[in-house]
């Protein structure tokens, strides 16, 4: 496949013609982030250009597709905030939008392709194909389909039928190079020997993806196909099929293609559905905001500006141009994704942040009894928590000290903080805290600071045993605000309990 490196189009649109794009996942397993990135770029392209976003379900593979996965797809699209102009549940002029409900359409088109000479029955067995491919490889030739059944006579077909042979249907590729302008990669030319005749209907009559996908795009009048780079090699086949469909009156025009760069995972390998980082559900369960996740995914092959990585989805839509998508592979960086999500958490108002955290303040995430949850304490601590979070699930461990009868001690934290003479420091800190103003975090800070000075310690060293005694951890929300919200009685009781633990 040769790339002529021609400039990318600055404008992929026909003047006055709103674009029609589609997102067409298969309902197999959990949605993955690469799929979400494809949906995002299509949706943003449609939104930016006041076009139509078609949501279509490719569910012709009964062995792999499931109703559960279909419902999960719909739920994921809603959670991400994607709206569709045509598709499941809302319908549209090209309904139905599930391929399993369009089988009669595909059969009719396949029959027209056969009748028009654009396709033909192939009676080759799997064993015969394998044998000829092996022979071609041994001879140093291309090992694609060799056109064995391309020009069978009626008598030869009847003879195969009499033998009881079944057949698939193959599309007849033209004996000429295919050239097209990719909206991301520029002009691409593919020679005919690299794209041989291919199957479009199985021996059992079931249509293959190679047929149903272009047929649906044609009938739904899709103008732009934005999809993953892994599908680039199939584009010459689809262009040839489109030309045949136009000749048959099924299609009006060939859509423009844009192939999005690979998303790479660990070891610079393409991120696959099997990679732990790939599952959309992982990010939902960890408490990513849809806005934060989409912001990060948009950076996998596209850039808002040279000096700005954090932006709203509305801002992305306003600026998105398919010509700005980079053809180079993009590496998925979990730490950067978390950082950007944290920025979006801090962009929320406090009330919205508190509401977003609610699922992680309840069972099964919360390890406290429902009746011990103190909403006033939660609302008081929320502004401080918001400044420290990268994902919402972190809230549970950060605030559990407020709602548990006693803190859950983290052993490494205990070992780190309780070095030297922690009992002496805690005893002095308790004495100072008794006389402090518990409505003023600064007064509580000064009390611990004074206790540290009495033992020759700076504030950082002095506050560590106090923090572990009260919260169970060395790292967490601002200590003195936490002490104020927990209250004098509970805080002093926990210091006393820790002193008893040290003595024991």
TISE-32752 format. One record per residue: x, y, z of N, C-alpha, C, O in turn. Coordinates in steps of 0.05 Angstrom, whole numbers, plus 5000, padded with zeros to 4 digits. Each point is the difference from the previous one (the first is absolute). Last residue first. Example, Ala and Ser with C-alpha at 12.3 -4.5 7.8 and 13.67 -1.06 7.14 Angstrom:
BEGIN
525749555142501650245001498550225014501050225004499648634995498250245000501850245000502150005013
This chain:
BEGIN
500849826499499549715001502049844984499849764999500151205002500849905027499849705001501549865014495550584908502950025002501049885027502149875001488750194986501149804981503050005002501249794999494250885048499649745013501249774983501249815011498851054953501849995022499849735015502149895008491750284925502649944988502249995022501849844999489450405025500149724992502749924989501049785004497551135018500249835024500249714993501649855012496850744918502850035010500449845025502149875003489350164964501649844982503050035008501549804998492150725047499649725007501849824983500949805010498951124971501549955024499749715009501949875010493050414916502850024994501749935024501949854998488650195010500949774986503050004995501449805002494950965041499649765016501049754986501549855012498751024943501949975022499749735014502049875005495350234890499250105026501949935022501549814998497650104898499649765017499150085028498349875013504150824929497449874991499549755017497749965007510550515008497750175006497449874994498150015016509849554959499649995029497650175008498449925016504250114894498949745007499449975029497949905009506750854960497250024992498549745007497750015008511449995004498850165021497150074993498350035019507249424921499749895027498350175018498249915014501049954877501450185019499449935029497649995008501449184930499050274998501450185020501349915018504349254960497150034999499350294996501550164990506949095043499350174977496950024999498649805003505649675063501850235000499350204978500850235001492149105055501950014977501850255002499350205013493449575049501049734993502150004978501349804995493650935055498949914975500949734992498749874983503850555102497350094995498849884975497649934999511449885029498349945023497150064994498249865009508450374928499549725000498249925023498249834997504451084997498449924977499349705001497749934995508350405070497250105005498249914977497849915005511449914987498749825019497250095007498249835004506650744935499649734990498749815020498149864993504851085021497149954994499649714990497749915000511150445023498350005023497149924994498749875016508050234916500649775016498049985024499249785008500250984936499549764984500449745016498449824998503651045041497149944998499549744985498449845008511050235040498550184983497249904997499349785007507150015081499049914974498650224985498650175011505049755084502150044980499249914972501849924984492850105098501549754996502150034978501249804992492950915031500749905027501849754998501449945019494850434904502250165009501049915027502450015006489849594959502449924985502450155009502249885004489550375031500849735010502549904986501749895013494550914956501250045026500949745012502149985013493149984907502650124995501550045027502449955002488749765001501849784992502850114994502049865006491550785015500349825023501949774993501749945017495950684916501950115019500449825024502250005011491249764926502749974988502150115020502149885003489050235019500749725003502849954989501649845011494751014978500549965028500949715005501849955016495350284898502650125005500849975029502449965006488949754965502249824992502850125005501949855006488750375045502050134983502349814993501649945018491149885042498550114977501950144980499150114980503649505104499349794981498250104977499149844983508750565086497350084991499349814977501150014979505749715105499850144974497150074994498149905012505749595064499650285004499650164974499750245001501948815000497850045019499350305003497750075002509949644947497550004986497650045018498050124992510949795043499750254986497350024986498750224999503448985045499950225020499550264986498450175009503249084937497449995012499650235020497950135000510649754961498050114981497250005011498550194996508349415056500350294999498050134981498750205006501648874996499150095027500150315000498150135010505349434915497150005000498950105027498050145000511449764991499050214983497050025001498850215002505349095044500650255013498950234983498850195011500448954954498350035023500450275013498150145008507549574918497450114993498150055024498450184999512149694982498450005024497250114994499450225010506749314915501050175021498449965025499749785011494850014903502949965005500950185023498650195006492449654942500549945028502949925006500549805013496050414898499450235018500849955028500850185015500249154916501550244992499750225020501950145006493349045004502949955003501650254994502050055013488749984972500649975028503049985005501150135017495849854895499850275011500750005030501450175010498249004945502450164992499950285011502150115008490349355011502449925013502550154991501650085017488350274990501649904978502849935011501450185010488749915041502850064999501349864976499849764997490250625026501249754990503050074996500750154982492550365091501350004974501049724993500649835017490450315041502950045004501449984974499049874981491750145019500350045029502950055007500650145020496050174884500649755013500350055031500950215008497850494927497549855003500449735014498149865006508950804969497850165011497649835009498550085017509449574939500550065028497850165013499750005025500549784880498949805018500450055029498549915017504250604899498150105020499049795019498350075018508249764911500850265010498150105022500950165017497749024933502249975019500850275013501050005022492250024912499249825021502249985021499450035024501750484894498650135022499449825023500150085023503849694889501950065022498650125024501150005022494649814894500149785018501950045023499849865020499150774906498050025021500149775020499350045023509550354925497649854992498149995024500950015023506350554985500449954971497749844989499350034976501950675116499149764986501049994971500150214987500750505086502049795002499449764982501649814998492951005017502650104991502149784999502150044988488949805045500050064971502750094990500749944977497549925117500449754985500350064970501649874986496150835071502849925004500749754985502249974989488850345011501750194986503049945003501550054981492049385066500049984970501850204986501549934982496149995116502649904990500350004970502250014990489650255054502150185010502749924989501750174995490649314986499850254985502250205009501050164985498449015061500749964972500050264985501950074985494949935103502949974999501049974972502150114993488749915019501150275006503149995000501350184990493849015000500050174975501250275006501350124982500548915061499350265009500150204977502150074991497248795030500750214981498950275009497650035006500749125037502350155010500950224981501750165006491349194975499150195021502350165012499550205013502249124920498550234989499150205021500050244995508849185020497249955001498550244989500850235006509249564959498650095024497149944999498949974978507949934952500449795020498950095027500849905021497350324866500450105027500349775020498549814998499650004910502650135003500650085029502249975009489649604949502049835014502750135004501849885011491250665019500749724994499949954970498350124986503650885038497949815007501149724995502149964987502350854990499450045028497949815010499050025023503950074886502249895015499850055030501749925016491750404920500249714998502249885017499849775009499251214988498049855015500249694997499949865020505250924938501349815018498049815013500849805012496550924931501449804983501349795018500349774991495450975050498049824988501449784984499149775000506350915036498849845022498049804989499949775009503750854930502149815009498849825021500449754999494350964973500149794980502149795007499649764995499850985062497549845001500049784980499349775006507850864994500149815023497649835002500249765006502850574897499350155025499849795022499649764995507150034924497249995009499550195023501850075015506949774946498450204985497049995008498550194994508049205040500350265013498550224985499550225011500748904954498749995026500150285013498050085012506749814908497150034996498449985026497950135003511449735000499550284992497050044996498950215008504048915007500150165024499550304995498650135016502249294911497449965013499950165026498050115007510049894946498050164986497349975013498550195003508449275030500650285006497950194987499050185013500748894969499250065027500450295007498350135013504949574904497049985000498950075028498150155002511249784988499050254989497050004999498750215005505349015025500650215019499050274989498950175015500649064930498049995021500450245020498150125009504149764885501550065025498150035023498650205002502249414889498250055022501750025026501449825007501550434889500449825022498250075023499850235008500049864878499850155025500249805024498849794999504450264887498749865023500150175026501950155004498050354900501949845016498549875024498150115011498050524925500049724990501849825018499749764999494451165027502749914994499949714992498649845013493850994981500649745012502749914990500650014976494650784994502050045021500749745014501850005018491450084914502650054988502250045020502449984993488449945032501249744994502750034987501749825002493950865068500249984970501449744995502249955010493350665080500849754987499950014970498050094988499550595083502650024987500749764983501950014984490050095070500350264986502550014983500050144980498449125077498249994977500350264984500049984975504849975106501049824980498450004975501050024978495950475096502350134987501249824978500850104979492449535074498950214983502250154985499750064976502649325089499249864975498850204981500349984975506950395093497449885002499449874973501250054980508950045060497950164988497449865002499949765006511750165008497449975015498050204989500550244998508549714970499149724999497349965013498749804996508351004958497649965016499049714996499349924978508150564974500550055028497549955018499950115022500549774880502749925009500450025030501649865011488549954952502050214994502749915012500149805015492749594971498450245002501850244993499250174984502148814978501050195019498250255000499350114979501248744992499150274994501050195022500649915022501049154980500050044972499150274991499950074976498449655116501349774987499750024970498449864987497650745076502850074996501549764987502450034993488449925035500250184976502950064993500650074978497249445101499949844975500250174975501049914980498650525106502549864995500049844974502050014985490150445039502150194996502749864994501450064981491349415045499850094972502250214993501149994979498249725111500949784983500050084971501949944985494750675078502949975003501149784982502150034987488650135016501350234988503049975001501550074981492949295063499949974970501650234986501449954981501849755115497850164990499949954969502149994988502049295083500650214981497450154993497949874999503449365065499050265006501150224982500450235008500548764997502050155015499150295006501350145016493349284931500249895027502050155017499650025024499650204884497550075014500149915029499350155018507749604927500150295006497550105013500150185017500548914955502150055020500050305008500350065024494249644905498849965026502150055023499250095021503349934887498650255008499049965028500050195016508549274945497249985006498850265010501050125019508649674959498250064977497150025007498550134985509649635070499550294997497950074979499250234998503848855017498550115023499350294998497950095008503249284905501750145019498450125022497850114996498549424928500849835022501850145020500449905022496350494895497849975019500849835025498750035021509250494930497949824992497949985021500350105022508250574942498249955022497749824991498450094983511549934972497350114997498349915023500049775008510350335011498349834984497250114998499150145019509150175032499450114974498649804981500550004976501349885120501949884981499650104971500949874982490750285075502649935011501849874979499049854983493550634969500049955029502849945010501950124990493050474923502049805009499849975030499550195015494150124897500450065028501849785011499349775000499650594893499949795021500350135027501350205004494850424918502549865008499549795021498050025016494650264908501150115025502449845009500049754996495350454905500749785018501650115023502250114997490250204924502150105017500749795020498249925016495850254883501049845022502250145016501650154988489150074946502850065005500849845024498549965019493549694914500750185022502950065001501749864988492349924924502049875017500650205023500750234995489649744952502850094998501849845019499049865017491749914965500150254985502950094996500750114978494648855034501450225013500050254982499749984975495649264995499749975029501350235015498950095020500949704882497950195011499649975029498050115011508649444928497449865004497850185011497749915003511150434984499249904974497349865002498350024981505850255098499150234986498949924972497950104991506049245061497450075011498950254987497650024996511249694981498049814990497250075010498049994985509150515048499750064971497949814988498450094983504049775107498350244996499650064971497750074992508249245029497249925005498250244997497849974988511450195007499149854977497149915002498550014981505350415093499750194979499149864974498250104986503949385089497550135003499550214978497850034991510449505011497849814995497350155001498349964983509550525042499849954971497749814992498750044980502950105114498850234986499949964970498050064988506049375085497449924987498850224983498149954986510050165067500549814978497549924986500149914977499650665101501050144976500349814976499450074978497949785118498249954978500950134974498649984979505950135105500149714994498249934977500249784989500351115050502149944980500049704992500949944978489950515059502749945009501949924977499149914979492650775002500349755014502949945006501850154992490350514956502350045018500349765018498249955016496450394891500549765016502650055016502149984988489850634957502749995010500349755018498349965018493550234936501850164983502949985009501850034983488449365020502350095016502050144981500749904979490049685008501150244988502250125017500150255003494548915005499650215020501450264992500050195015500749044929497150055004499450225020498050144998511249604988498850104975497050085004499250224993505549375078501050274996498750124975499450245000498748865017498650185018500950294998498450185000506149184948497250024991498450195019498650174990510549605031499750204979497150034990499250234993502149135076500950265009499850214977498950215004499048864981498050155015500950285007498350185000507749194954497650094984498350195016499350214990508449415050501050134975497750094982500450184983498049305097500550295005500850154975499350234996495148894985502450075015500250305004498750154986492349155000501850214988502350055019499849985024494749074963500350235018501950214988502249934991495649184972498450224991500250255017498850204994506348955011497249975010498250234993497750015009511549994966498849774986497149955011498449894985505351125021500949735009498549784985498050054987504350974977497849845011501149725007501549884984504350784983498050185010497649865012498550125015513049744954497349905006498250215011500850175016507550024913499549935029497149925004498250064984510750144939497149965004499549895028501549845011507550694984498849804984497049985005498950125019509850564994497249985009498549814981499150084979510150145008499950005030497249985010499649985025502750084882501049745009499949995031500249785011497451044941498049795000501049735011498449855011505451105026500249854975498149765000499549895022500151105029500349725005499949854973498150044984503351035063499649834976500649715007502049945012495751105037501049735003499249844975497850024989502951075057499349824978501449735003502349985007495750555084500650094973499449804979498549815005500150145094502549914990500750104972502249954990489550245060502150015021502849964987501950135009490049824940499850265013502150045022500550225008500449194899499249965028500150275015501950154997497049574897501250195018498949965028497650055005504049234908498150165015501550195018502349965007498649224909501250245012497850155014497850054989504648924963498150165014501450245014501949955015500349354894500750125025497750165012498450114985499549054951501250274998500650105028498949915019495349314945502849974995501450274995501250054979489649715084501050084973503049974998501450015020492049365042501650245001501050084972500649824984490949595055502050004979501450275000498950214993496149185089499950254983502350004981502249935006492849185038502350175000499450254983498649994979495949175078499950204979502450185003500550115021498448805004499750275011499650194976500249914977497149005029501750224990499650255017497950045012501348774986498750255006501850224989502349954992496748994973501650225011498350245007498250074985499549044974499150075026501750225013499850055025500549564885501849875019499150055029501049885019494550544909499449724999501849845020499149805011502551124975497549965015499349715002499149905020508350334927500650035029497549965017500149885021498750114886501549775009500750015029499849815015496050924944498149785004501549755009498949845016506350914962498550055024498049775006499849915023505050064897501849955023498550055026500449865020495050344900500449715003501849935024499449815015499251094961497649895012500349705004499149895021510050634978497749984981497649895016500349905022508050695022498849734995497850024980498550194999508550485039498849984973498949724994500349904978503750345108499150264989498449974975498150154996506549225070497249974991498950254986497650034997511649925034499549744988497149984989499649874979506450875064497950034979499249744987499050004977507350165099501149994973498050024978500749974977500850395132498349834983500950034971500450224990507550015074497150055001498449824981501249834987508750255030498549765008497050065004498649845012510550514925498150095020498149775006499249854982510349844985497850164990498250095023500249905022507849484978500650295003497950184988500550244995499748775015501050114974500650295001500950124980495549445096502449854993501350104974502449994997489250355029502150105018502749874994502050134999490449564955500750274991502250115017501950134990494649045034501549974975500950284990502250034990492049935084502749905007501849984976502450065001488650174985501550225013502849925007501950154997492349204968500950194979501550245012501850104988494449265071502149874984501150194979502450014995490350265060502549985015502349894983502250095001489149924961501150285003502749995014501950134992493449075001501050084974501350285002502150054988493549625089502449854994501350084974502450034998489250335025502150115017502749864995502050134999491249874920499949915028502350135015501950104988492750284922502549895011499649925029498850145016494950284919499649735011502549895012500049765008494951244966502649875002499649745015499149995022494750804919500249795020502749874999501249964978497151104997499749734989500249795022501250055021497651114950500749795020499549734986498749994980499750804972501950125019500949805021501950045015491249884913502849904993502150125018502449964995487650135008501450204984502949924993501450164987492949295067498750034974501450204982500049974976503149905113500449764984498850034972501349934980497350775081502849994993500649754983501650014981489850095054500550194979502950004991500650034976496949435097498849894976500550194976500549914978502150395107501849784991498949884974501649944982493050695061502450134988501949794989501150034978491349675069499250124975502450134986500249984976501149665109499549784981499350124973500949914979500050685094502649904991499749784979501549994981490750355060501350214984502649904988500650044977494749435085498749994973501350214981500249954976502550025116501049784984498849994972501449934981498050675103500250104972500949784980501050064979498449945121497350054991499950084971497950094990510249775058498649745002497150034991498749794994507150975014500449854975498549735001499349894979497751045067501449765008500249814976498049934988497350905010502850065003501549775014502350045009488250054922501149985027503050045001501449994979494850714977499749785019499449734985499150014977502750954994501349774989499849765019501749824998494951085022499049934972501249754988499049914980500050175128501050184980499149904972498849794998502049945120499249954972501350204981502150115005498349735095498850254989499249974971498550164990505349105061498250135019498750264989497950085010510949584940498349855019498450185018501050215009502150334908501149765011498149865019497650065000505151004961498549774990501349755013502449995005500550835025497750114985498349784988497650034996508649995098500149924972497450104986497950015012509250215079497249994990500249924970501950064987504949865106499650014971497049994994498549845011506250115077498750254991499650024970499350224991504249065071502050174988498850274991501550194994492949135041501750105021502150194989500750205013493549384926498650205016501850115021500150245005503249074943499750244983498650225016500750234998500248925042502650144999499750264983501250205008491349234998500550125026502650164999500250225011497649274914498250225003500550165025500050245001504948974986500850204981498250255003501050235001496749015048502450135012501050224981500950215010492149244961499050185020502350165013499850235007502649104932498550214986499050215020500450244996503748985038502050194989498650234985501050225001493549095031501250145022502050214991500150225010495949204928498250225007501250155024499650255001507049264930498249935021498250245006500850234996507049274928498450225009498149925022499249765002506649624952501550175017498350235012500650105021496049224918501749845019501450185020500649915022494050434904498449905022501649855021499349995024502650794903501449765010498649895025500750085022496650734933499449774982501449745009499449794990499651235041499549755016499249764983498149865006504851234998500849784982499949745015502049915011493251114999501049775014500649784980498249914986501351245015499149764988501349765014502350015008495951134991500949795018498849744990497649975000504651074958498449764999501349795018502449944997497651184988501449785012498249765002498050005014502650974925498449795012501849785010501849904986500651215002499249764984498449815016498850065020506250824995497150005000498949774982498150044985511350145041499150084973496949994997499050014977505449775106501450244991498950104973499850244995497048945042499150235015501350264989498650204997504248984966497250064993499050255014498750174988509949525034499950094972497250084991499650204987501649415098501050285000500050114971499350234996498348865015498050175012500950304999498450174993507749184978497750014982497950195010499050174985508449665070500950154976497750034980499650214988498849265090500450295007500850164975498850214996500548844998497350135003500350305004498550164989509449345010498850014973497350145001499450164983504949685099501450214985498950034972499650224990497249075063498950265009501450234985498650194993504648954992497350024988498850275007498750144984509349625057500550064971497450054986499850174982500049555109500550294996500750074971499450224992493948965031502750075007500650284991498650124984492349205046501250204982502850075009500650005024495649024998499950285010501150194979501949934986493849164977501750065023499750295008498250144992497849734920501549775010501850095023501950154996491450284929499449955029501349755010498749795005504650924915498749745004499649955030501750075016498750934930501349795015498549744999497749984994502650984954498649744997501549785014501349834987497051294988501549845019498649745002497649985006502650884916498849785016502049885019502450004996494850974940502049805009498649795016497750035008500450844920498749785014502149805007501349884982498551264990501049735000498349805015498550085018498550834925500749915027500949715000498849834987501750914934499049735005500749925028502449945005500350904951497149995003498849735006497649985001511950014959498850255007496949965001498849924981507849285041499050134976498450255008498549995020509849605039497150024995499450114973501450184990507149715062499149744990497150014991498949794995509950905018497150005003499049754987500149974975508950165030499450205021497050015004499150085021507149074944498050204992499550195023499649915023510049634964497349925009498050224992500850244998508349574946499050145023497249915007498449934982508149364973498850264991498950135025499349875020505749264968500750225018498950274990501350205005497848864960501350214984500750245016501150194990498048725030498950265009501550224986502450035003495548844981501850234998498550255008497750044993502148835022498350245000501850255000501550045019
